[in-house]
């Protein structure tokens, strides 16, 4: 688990990833936009926020979350994660009819 400050993401996200990112009104909104649903997880003092559940975390499955991040962000992150944790199962980015493979 990595600690991140999501309050300033909107200031640099578009320049780095090519798509705008509105300021997040709360921690949960930032988490909901993470590139992989497996990363949509936060631990508070008395509660855990895991909108997609914990099964993928415990089963080492990385599932895309195309809410905010573009496909190349997901694929770059998962390539790095596979090098670090080779036993991960990385699910492909969803495609629509007519999308390039």
Buried (B, 14 or more C-beta within 10 A) or exposed (E): EEEEEBEEBBEEBEEEBEEEBEEBEEBEEBBBBBBBBBBBBBEEEEEEEBEBEEEBBEEEBBBBBEEBBBBEBBBBBBEEBBEEEEEBEBBEBEEEEEEEE
